[in-house]
């Protein structure tokens, strides 16, 4: 075996012929990686081929290339290599049956099973390749190409090399499907693949699926890696009772690495042309997005309609935070006409707020501007929320003092505004002192506090413009914890007694800006104030008895079962009320809650409020969930609210069928009125390089009519999506909003 080198400046002559394997080296012998013996599968799809493994030639090396072959012939400046020829240049490797190399011009002509590849995984295959070795420019006969880890590949009548970072495709195809699978491809007249910026640019491109043309682009850009790129996305299609047939074509603008914008004109046969714009930005300490939507001269209403949605979050230093949330629509029916869910169509008050807050070790502060747009005309003016311009909140928690005393303070200042209503400021101060004693076997927490409410009202001179009230509060919270240890589980028994005394203070002269009576829940049995809001302090002399038992894993500490039951006993009538009526009940409802996790697959939660006077259930809710895997889930729910005449059931599921199909479905049904509230059905299929999803929905609109909505999404991996299917309704539960449902599946989002 003989070794030879061709220096970039000095080229020495070579033997005329050799019939043994020989090497021509410019650096060292290249290590050639073995070929895989079998195709591997990842997620049911062929794994991408392994990256080439060879030693590149350093840029500062004095050699231009190194080669090896079975045979060599040399005549003047022309070197002919035959038989298993391999040529290495920088990070490239060229293999062929025959290679003719011109040492004077650095031109390479390769023939027979030619492959050109680099360490990134880029690859060209063709019967013939003509290459200028020093500039890496050239062209091929009809052949195929592959773009490294991005899974992009294709074929072409002619492939041009335009330097080390650019590739040209003439009259060819592009796809991200695995080898041997051409389910979809982009048929192009001209395609530029820029590896420096990882972007592809095609002209006169037709997307074909199963050989059927779907869409034509005169010009399109798409990313070659997992990154954003400016260009037109696929159009979206759909149909609905409210809007008719829809067709929209979004344009994505990648303004900067931390700015982007999506502009989508959408034509709706029943409404007209709507323009939607979504702008997003991201910084080191801030993020936000602005959504704008406009429709000129709605065919149905004859008016201009639109919406705006803005969200901004920002951190300032270690302790300060700022947020802005602004929502506004042009008319009361906008969300019902252009929304796609019962949750969105049921909104009645759109918040508009800006807040600035500090969260420290000893105190928290928040300044907020809060306003609302009420879009439900059936809500009376007196029932609409007040704007708070501004609202200031201060909470102090300085920590435990000497002797174990724990002080606390809550303060709030609001200026309330509402059209054609009483307006003014309110100061709410609530200092207190507790003496918590906590042990492993229980706790004992006496607490005393004083609540002050004062106003400065915009009223005529004849009326009291500064009413106020000062009310002391005393509470005593006691509990014991009994525990029984077992081999697999530990069980607890936790009785609790909560006593609360608040003397009566006349408050009928105080306005009501934001106060209401909370729902009776287990946690609310231990509230210090019977009201939610700052306008009332509920007088009471009461004791709450409760019992909780828990089952906890002895090894992992996971809570598998919890049951709680409690009831409040009143020793005096409550004179402060909304409306101003004396409450003479001696007891509250009996409230019980239960939650259980069984075998880490089954989960259930239930609540019940039982009225001992009427001897019937006033409120109840039940959730049963089965989730054997992250992408498999079944939910069944029931809710009863007798005071509101509400009785509903909900069923939802998401389940993969075989390896590629997924079904998602949800229904909410009104048992009282025997009608559908919202029904969703979605099917999804995902292959190795494309996915298809179909969404159908039927819901109740604000006029109590059943309306339908159908949307379609077609996704080509590595290229774009067709349509915009809403998120799975498993994320939109109105029964159990605190429960997070898994919604990730192979065929449905």
Secondary structure, DSSP 8 states (H G I E B T S, - for coil): -----BBSS-B----S-BSS-EEE-SSS--------SS--EETTEE------------TT-SBS-EEEESEEEEETTEEEEEEEEEEEETTEEEEEEEEEEETTTTEEEEEEEEEEEETTS-EEEEEEEEEETTTTEEEESSEEEEEGGGTEEEEEEEEEEESSSEEEEEEEEEB-S-TT--SEEEEEEEEEEETTTTEEEEEEEEEEETTEEEEEEEEEEEESSSS---EEEEEEEEEETTTEEEEEEEEEEEEETTEEEEEEEEEETTTEEEEEEEEEEE-SSEEEEEEEEEESS-TTTSS-EEEEEEEEEEEETTTEEEEEEEEEESSTTHHHHH--SHHHHT--EEEEEEEEEEE-SSEEEEEEEEEEEE--TTS-GGGS--EEEEEEEEEE---B-GGG-EEEEEEEEEEEE-TTS--EEEEEEEEEEEEEEEETTEEEEEEEEEEEEEEEE---TTS-S--EEEEEEEEEEEEE-EEE--SSEEEEEEEEEEEEEE-----TTS--SS-EE----TGGGG-SSSEESSS----EEEEEEEEEEEEEETTT--EEEEEEEEEEEESS-B---SSS--B--SB--EEEEEEEEETTTEEEEEEEEEETTTTEEEEEEEEEEEEEETTEEEEEEEEEETTTTEEEEEEEEEEEETTTEEEEEEEEEETTTTEEEEEEEEEEEE-SSEEEEEEEEEEE-TTS-EEEEEEEEEEETTTEEES-----GGG--SS-TTS------SS--
